[in-house]
């Protein structure tokens, strides 16, 4: 942690709040794709370009979390329709305090990520979680308790069952049925696994970048699937196991884990706790532990 890093995190947080959480995250995806292109074409081991999409403009700083915080704050002040609105650009609210909240949470995310990284790895080169992802989750819980009114898991209206929200409150209506979740999980898992098996760590980053960048279409109303929580863990499994089939299975599991986190923390809530970030943080731990004990070698798959 440095004074320069804190200052840049503040600036990144303001920028993330100004353009909105989801557009900022899509921009992370675009930067990641650019970084992979640089690695593969120019300097595979030398570039520090990834300090941008996963550092000063990472999802935990200016690439998402600051926009989530700004939206929740703005909604609590009656300046935004909902604390779950992660699409609207904060700049358009003409309220500097909203942007300043984004800047403060850029610093919060930076500090949280620094702390998360202090936890020992589960094995050589195997972190205990995805640092930016876990930082996004922790930041979102702080936001909920600061400006939310629904408690940790939200409130269930009388006559409804907790795990059966209505279409009006679901995370993604078009990506909530068993069939939709299963098919997109397998498909993206296989694709992410192929990128991981073929290009290694760079391929895993590319899988994440493509999935994240695709959300730019969601910001303009195209019903694009949210898949970065499927693509990244599946690609990690592809790298670790060398198997596209294991990656497809991982993608299937992560797709359902994402919907589980949506129903636990988001669907009944009034601020945004991100299901993909929860999934990436949790499943990175699971898959890295499996890698550390040699699980993939014990149960190899043919492809």
C-alpha positions as CSV (number, residue, x, y, z in Angstrom):
1,X,0.0,0.0,0.0
2,X,1.3,3.4,-0.9
3,X,0.2,7.0,-0.7
4,X,0.2,7.1,-4.5
5,X,-2.0,4.1,-4.6
6,X,-4.5,5.6,-2.3
7,X,-4.7,8.8,-4.3
8,X,-5.1,6.9,-7.6
9,X,-7.8,4.7,-6.0
10,X,-9.7,7.8,-5.0
11,X,-9.5,9.1,-8.5
12,X,-10.5,5.7,-9.9
13,X,-13.4,5.5,-7.5
14,X,-14.7,8.9,-8.7
15,X,-14.5,7.8,-12.3
16,X,-16.2,4.5,-11.6
17,X,-19.1,6.3,-9.9
18,X,-19.3,8.9,-12.6
19,X,-19.8,6.3,-15.4
20,X,-21.8,3.8,-13.4
21,X,-20.8,0.4,-11.9
22,X,-21.8,-1.9,-14.9
23,X,-20.3,0.3,-17.6
24,X,-17.1,0.6,-15.5
25,X,-16.9,-3.2,-15.2
26,X,-17.4,-3.6,-19.0
27,X,-14.5,-1.3,-19.4
28,X,-12.4,-3.6,-17.1
29,X,-13.1,-6.3,-19.6
30,X,-12.0,-4.3,-22.6
31,X,-8.8,-3.4,-20.8
32,X,-8.2,-7.0,-19.9
33,X,-8.6,-8.1,-23.5
34,X,-6.1,-5.4,-24.5
35,X,-3.7,-6.6,-21.8
36,X,-3.8,-10.2,-23.1
37,X,-3.2,-9.0,-26.6
38,X,-0.1,-7.2,-25.4
39,X,1.1,-10.3,-23.5
40,X,0.6,-12.7,-26.3
41,X,2.0,-10.4,-29.1
42,X,4.7,-8.3,-27.4
43,X,6.0,-9.3,-24.0
44,X,4.6,-12.4,-22.4
45,X,6.4,-12.0,-19.1
46,X,7.4,-8.4,-19.0
47,X,4.3,-6.2,-19.2
48,X,2.7,-4.6,-16.1
49,X,-0.3,-3.5,-18.1
50,X,-2.6,-5.6,-15.8
51,X,-2.0,-3.1,-13.0
52,X,-4.7,-1.1,-14.8
53,X,-7.7,-3.5,-15.1
54,X,-6.9,-5.3,-11.9
55,X,-5.2,-2.6,-9.9
56,X,-6.0,1.1,-10.2
57,X,-9.1,0.5,-12.2
58,X,-9.9,-3.0,-10.8
59,X,-13.4,-4.1,-10.0
60,X,-12.7,-3.5,-6.3
61,X,-11.7,0.1,-6.9
62,X,-12.9,2.1,-9.9
63,X,-14.1,-0.7,-12.1
64,X,-17.3,-1.6,-10.2
65,X,-17.4,-1.4,-6.4
66,X,-17.3,2.4,-6.3
67,X,-20.3,2.6,-8.6
68,X,-22.2,0.2,-6.4
69,X,-21.5,2.3,-3.3
70,X,-22.4,5.5,-5.1
71,X,-25.7,4.1,-6.3
72,X,-26.7,2.9,-2.8
73,X,-25.8,6.3,-1.4
74,X,-27.7,8.2,-4.1
75,X,-30.8,6.0,-3.6
76,X,-30.7,6.6,0.2
77,X,-30.7,10.4,-0.5
78,X,-33.6,10.1,-3.0
79,X,-31.4,10.9,-6.0
80,X,-31.7,7.5,-7.7
81,X,-34.6,5.2,-8.2
82,X,-32.9,2.1,-6.5
83,X,-29.8,1.2,-4.7
84,X,-29.6,-1.8,-7.0
85,X,-29.3,0.5,-10.1
86,X,-25.8,-0.2,-11.3
87,X,-26.3,1.1,-14.8
88,X,-27.0,4.8,-14.4
89,X,-24.0,7.0,-14.6
90,X,-23.5,9.0,-11.3
91,X,-22.3,12.0,-13.2
92,X,-25.8,12.5,-14.7
93,X,-27.2,13.0,-11.2
94,X,-25.4,16.4,-11.0
95,X,-24.5,15.6,-7.4
96,X,-20.8,15.9,-6.5
97,X,-21.3,14.1,-3.1
98,X,-22.3,10.9,-5.0
99,X,-19.0,11.0,-6.9
100,X,-17.1,11.6,-3.7
101,X,-18.7,8.5,-2.2
102,X,-17.4,6.7,-5.2
103,X,-13.9,8.1,-4.5
104,X,-14.0,7.1,-0.9
105,X,-15.0,3.5,-1.8
106,X,-12.3,3.4,-4.3
107,X,-9.9,3.8,-1.4
108,X,-12.0,1.3,0.7
109,X,-11.6,-1.3,-2.0
110,X,-7.9,-0.7,-2.4
111,X,-7.4,-1.1,1.4
112,X,-9.6,-4.2,1.5
113,X,-7.7,-5.8,-1.3
114,X,-4.4,-5.1,0.4
115,X,-5.7,-6.9,3.5
116,X,-7.2,-9.8,1.6
117,X,-3.8,-10.4,-0.1
118,X,-2.2,-10.8,3.4
119,X,-3.9,-14.1,3.9
120,X,-1.6,-17.0,3.1
121,X,-2.0,-18.9,-0.2
122,X,-3.4,-22.5,-0.2
123,X,-0.5,-23.7,-2.2
124,X,2.4,-22.4,-4.4
125,X,0.9,-19.8,-6.7
126,X,-2.6,-20.6,-5.5
127,X,-4.2,-17.7,-3.7
128,X,-6.9,-18.5,-1.1
129,X,-9.4,-16.5,-3.1
130,X,-9.7,-14.0,-6.0
131,X,-8.5,-10.8,-4.4
132,X,-10.5,-8.3,-6.4
133,X,-13.6,-10.5,-6.3
134,X,-13.5,-10.9,-2.5
135,X,-12.8,-7.2,-2.1
136,X,-15.9,-6.4,-4.2
137,X,-18.0,-8.7,-1.9
138,X,-16.7,-7.2,1.3
139,X,-17.2,-3.6,0.0
140,X,-20.8,-4.5,-1.0
141,X,-21.6,-5.8,2.5
142,X,-20.2,-2.5,4.0
143,X,-22.4,-0.6,1.6
144,X,-25.5,-2.6,2.5
145,X,-25.1,-1.9,6.2
146,X,-24.4,1.8,5.6
147,X,-27.3,2.6,3.3
148,X,-29.5,-0.4,2.9
149,X,-32.6,-1.0,5.0
150,X,-33.1,-4.7,4.2
151,X,-30.6,-6.4,6.4
152,X,-28.0,-8.9,5.3
153,X,-30.2,-11.1,3.0
154,X,-33.1,-8.8,2.4
155,X,-36.8,-9.0,3.3
156,X,-39.3,-11.4,2.0
157,X,-42.8,-10.0,1.4
158,X,-45.7,-11.8,3.2
159,X,-47.0,-14.7,1.2
160,X,-43.7,-15.3,-0.7
161,X,-41.0,-17.9,-0.2
162,X,-37.4,-16.6,0.2
163,X,-35.8,-18.7,-2.6
164,X,-38.7,-18.0,-5.0
165,X,-38.6,-14.3,-5.9
166,X,-40.9,-12.7,-8.4
167,X,-39.7,-11.6,-11.8
168,X,-39.7,-8.0,-10.5
169,X,-37.0,-8.7,-8.0
170,X,-34.9,-11.4,-9.7
171,X,-31.3,-10.7,-10.6
172,X,-31.6,-11.7,-14.2
173,X,-35.1,-13.0,-15.2
174,X,-33.8,-14.4,-18.5
175,X,-31.0,-16.3,-16.7
176,X,-32.8,-17.7,-13.7
177,X,-34.5,-20.9,-14.9
178,X,-32.8,-24.3,-14.6
179,X,-32.4,-24.9,-18.3
180,X,-31.0,-21.4,-19.1
181,X,-28.5,-21.7,-16.2
182,X,-27.4,-25.2,-17.2
183,X,-26.9,-24.5,-20.9
184,X,-25.1,-21.2,-20.5
185,X,-22.9,-22.7,-17.7
186,X,-21.8,-25.6,-19.8
187,X,-21.3,-23.6,-22.9
188,X,-19.3,-20.8,-21.4
189,X,-17.4,-23.3,-19.2
190,X,-16.3,-25.2,-22.3
191,X,-15.2,-22.0,-24.0
192,X,-13.4,-20.7,-21.0
193,X,-11.8,-24.0,-20.5
194,X,-10.5,-24.1,-24.0
195,X,-8.9,-20.7,-23.6
196,X,-7.3,-21.8,-20.4
197,X,-6.0,-25.1,-21.8
198,X,-4.7,-23.5,-25.0
199,X,-3.2,-20.2,-23.7
200,X,-2.7,-20.8,-20.0
201,X,-3.1,-18.0,-17.5
202,X,-3.4,-15.5,-20.4
203,X,-6.3,-17.5,-21.7
204,X,-8.0,-17.4,-18.3
205,X,-7.7,-13.7,-18.3
206,X,-9.0,-13.5,-21.9
207,X,-12.0,-15.6,-20.9
208,X,-12.8,-13.2,-18.1
209,X,-12.1,-10.2,-20.3
210,X,-14.5,-11.3,-23.1
211,X,-17.3,-12.1,-20.6
212,X,-16.9,-8.8,-18.8
213,X,-16.7,-6.7,-21.9
214,X,-19.9,-8.4,-23.3
215,X,-21.8,-6.7,-20.5
216,X,-21.4,-3.4,-22.4
217,X,-24.4,-4.7,-24.4
218,X,-26.4,-5.3,-21.2
219,X,-26.0,-1.6,-20.3
220,X,-27.8,-0.6,-23.5
221,X,-30.7,-3.0,-23.0
222,X,-29.6,-6.1,-24.9
223,X,-30.4,-9.2,-22.7
224,X,-26.8,-10.4,-22.6
225,X,-26.0,-13.2,-20.2
226,X,-23.7,-12.4,-17.3
227,X,-21.0,-15.0,-17.5
228,X,-17.7,-13.8,-16.1
229,X,-18.3,-15.9,-12.9
230,X,-18.5,-18.9,-15.2
231,X,-15.8,-18.1,-17.6
232,X,-13.0,-17.2,-15.2
233,X,-13.3,-20.2,-12.7
234,X,-13.8,-22.6,-15.6
235,X,-10.7,-21.3,-17.3
236,X,-8.7,-21.6,-14.1
237,X,-9.8,-25.2,-13.9
238,X,-8.8,-25.7,-17.5
239,X,-5.3,-24.4,-16.7
240,X,-5.0,-26.6,-13.6
241,X,-6.5,-29.8,-15.0
242,X,-5.6,-29.6,-18.7
243,X,-9.2,-30.8,-19.3
244,X,-11.9,-28.9,-21.2
245,X,-14.4,-31.4,-19.8
246,X,-13.5,-30.5,-16.2
247,X,-13.8,-26.8,-17.2
248,X,-17.3,-27.5,-18.5
249,X,-18.3,-29.1,-15.3
250,X,-16.8,-26.2,-13.3
251,X,-18.8,-23.8,-15.5
252,X,-22.0,-25.6,-14.8
253,X,-21.4,-25.5,-11.1
254,X,-20.5,-21.9,-11.1
255,X,-23.6,-20.9,-13.1
256,X,-25.8,-22.4,-10.4
257,X,-23.6,-21.0,-7.5
258,X,-24.1,-17.5,-9.0
259,X,-27.9,-17.9,-9.0
260,X,-27.7,-19.2,-5.5
261,X,-25.9,-16.1,-4.3
262,X,-28.3,-13.9,-6.2
263,X,-31.3,-15.5,-4.3
264,X,-29.5,-15.2,-1.0
265,X,-28.1,-11.7,-1.1
266,X,-29.5,-9.8,-4.0
267,X,-33.1,-10.7,-5.0
268,X,-34.6,-9.5,-1.7
269,X,-32.1,-6.7,-1.1
270,X,-32.2,-2.9,-1.8
271,X,-28.5,-2.6,-2.5
272,X,-26.3,-4.5,-4.9
273,X,-24.3,-7.5,-3.6
274,X,-22.8,-9.0,-6.7
275,X,-23.5,-12.7,-7.4
276,X,-20.6,-13.1,-9.8
277,X,-18.1,-11.6,-7.4
278,X,-19.4,-13.9,-4.6
279,X,-19.1,-16.9,-7.0
280,X,-15.6,-16.0,-8.2
281,X,-14.4,-15.4,-4.6
282,X,-15.9,-18.7,-3.3
283,X,-15.1,-21.0,-6.2
284,X,-11.5,-19.7,-6.6
285,X,-10.9,-21.0,-3.1
286,X,-12.6,-24.3,-3.9
287,X,-10.8,-24.9,-7.1
288,X,-7.4,-23.8,-5.8
289,X,-7.8,-26.1,-2.9
290,X,-8.6,-29.0,-5.2
291,X,-5.5,-28.1,-7.3
292,X,-3.3,-28.0,-4.2
293,X,-4.3,-31.6,-3.2
294,X,-3.8,-32.9,-6.8
295,X,-7.5,-33.6,-7.4
296,X,-7.4,-33.3,-11.1
297,X,-4.6,-35.9,-11.4
298,X,-6.6,-38.3,-9.3
299,X,-9.7,-38.0,-11.6
300,X,-8.4,-37.2,-15.1
301,X,-10.8,-36.8,-17.9
302,X,-9.9,-37.7,-21.6
303,X,-10.3,-34.3,-23.1
